[in-house]
Amino acid sequence: MRNILLIFLIFSSQIGLAQNKKISLFNGSDLTGWKINGTEKWYVENGELVCESGPDKQYGYLSTDSSYYNFDLTLEFKFEANGNSGVFIRSSIEGTKISGWQVEVAPPGEHSGGIYESYGRGWLILPKPEDEKMLNATGWNKMRIRVLNNEVTSWLNGNEMVHLKDDKIGEGKGFIALQIHDGGGIKVRWKNIYLQKL
């Protein structure tokens, strides 16, 4: 009986470790695990994921094949041209019309780290002006997004940008996605995309 209990405890602890393990969402070589939505460009170059406006200059999204509800996500991004982009959470899509919530990735002064509800209520929360100065316009930036039930917190380069409690987000379900904004001229690099389920 004691042996059975010991085996159960070891097995349970292994399951707990597996659930808490960070997983890489981007393998550095191709788009395995992701789906392109729209006609804009998504490709891998020098081990980095690149999003770039195409000739149609429309919205484009790269969404994960899997859905994620509670998680802690970290990634790095760098603007190579206009950086109007974003990271969507608990989202779904029809064509290029996305339903969900975006943690903003954008040029200086355009609210990186803020949370925007697409085709809904618009901006839900903006970073403080002094916090927006944390953005590195020419180098790599590290973003962290923690989503737990009805709470979302974002960090940029180690600085907390926003914390939001919202029941509608709490009811949301779906994938994670990266965005190319419409208008053309956008090019952003991404790397080190890791997720830990909570």
N, C-alpha and C positions, 0 to 999 in steps of 0.2 A: 504493500500500500504506500509506504514511504517512497519507494522507488518511482511509483506511478506519479505521485505528487511532485517529486523532484523533476521528472521528465516534463510534466505539465508546466512547471514554473520556468524551466529552461526554454521550452517551446514558446511560451507566452512572452518572455523577454526578447526572444529573437524576432517575434512578430512586431513587438513594439519598436525595436531598433530598425526593422525594415520600413515601418511606417514613417519613422522620423528621419530616414536617410534622405539626403539631398540627391535629386536626380538632375541630370543635364538634359535640357530641352533642345539643345543645338549641338550637333556632333562635330562641327567645325569643317565638315567636308561636303555635305549636301543637305537637302531640305527634308530628309526623312523625319516623319512625325508632324509635318506641317502641310497645310493646304493653301495654295494661292487663290485669292478671290479678286477678280478683276483683271485688267490688262496691264497693270503697272509691273515694273521689273523687281524680281526678288532673286538673288543669286549669291553664291559663296565665292569669296576672293580672299586669298591669303589667310584662310582659316577664320574669316569674319563674314557675318551675314550682312548683305548690303540690300537696302531698299532704294529704288531710284524711280523717278517719274518716267513714264513711257510717253509715246506720242499722243495718246488720248488725254493725258493730263487730268485724269479722274482720280477718285478715291480708289485705294487699293488696300487689301488686308492680307496678312499671312497669319492664319489661325492654326492652333494646335489641333491635332486629330482627336485628342482626349479632352474631356471636360474636367475642370478643377473647381472645387467649392471653397474649402478653407486651405490656405497655403501662405507660405512666405517665399516670395520671388525676388531674386536679385539678377541684375543684368548691367552691362555697360554699353554706353552709346557714345557716338562721336559724330558731330555734324561735318559733312564734307561740302554740302551746299545748304540751301534753305532747309532747316531742320524741323519743319512742321509735321510732327508725327505723334505717336502716342502708344500706350500699352493698354489694351482692353481686357477687362475681367468679366467673368460670368456672362459671356456674350453669345449671341446667335446671329446668323446672317442669311439674307436672301439676295442673291446677286452681289451687289456691293452696298446694300442698305443694312447697316449693322444695328442691332439692338443690344445695348449694354452700357457699361461705364468705362470711361477712358481716364487713365492717369496720364496727364499731358506731358509730352516731350516736345519742346518748341524752342525757338531762338530766345535770346535774352529779353526779359520783360513781357513774355507771352505765357507766363504762368506754369512753367514746368513743375510737375508734382501736384498740381491742382486736379480736381476730379470733375469731369464733364459727363453728363448723360446725353447720349446721342438720340436724336429724334424724340426727345422728351423734355425734361425740365431745364436743359442747358447746364450752365455752371452750377455745381452744388456747393463747392468750396474752393477758394483761391488761396495760394500761399501769401504770407505777409510780404510786402515789398522788400524788406531787408533780407528775407530768406531767399528770394529769387536771385540774389547776388551770389548764391552758392554755385550757380551754373557756370561751367567752364565752356565758353563759346568756341574754343579752338582745340581743346584736348578731349581726352576720355572722361566721361562722367559715370559714376556708379549710382544706380537707382535701386531702391528696395521697396517692395510693395507687400504689405501684410494684410491679408483678408481673412477675417474670422467672424463668421455669422453675419451680423449687420454692421460690422465695423471695418473700416479701411484706413490704413495709415501708410503714408509715403515718406520716404527719405531720399535726399539727394546729396551725394558725397558726404554721407554720415550725419547730415542735418535733417531733423524731422521737418517736413514741409507742411503736411496737413494730417488731421485726424478727424474722421467723420463717422457718425452713427446714423444709419439710414435704413428704415424697415424695408423699403423697396429693394435696395441692394441685398438685404438679407434674404429676400425671396427669390433672388436671381439665380440662374443656373446657366452653365455653358462653358465655352472655351476661353483661352487666353489668345489675344491677337496683337500683332504689331500693325501700325497704320502708315500709309502714305496719304497725305492730305491732297486734295485736288488743287489745280492751278499750275502744276508743273514746276520744274526747277528744284525738286527735292532730292536729296541724297544723304542718307544716314547709314552709318556702320554700327553693327551690334556684335557683341561677343559675351562669352561667359554667362550664359543664360541658365540659371539654376533654380530649381523649385524644391521646396520641402513642404510636404503635406502636413497639415495641422489637425 
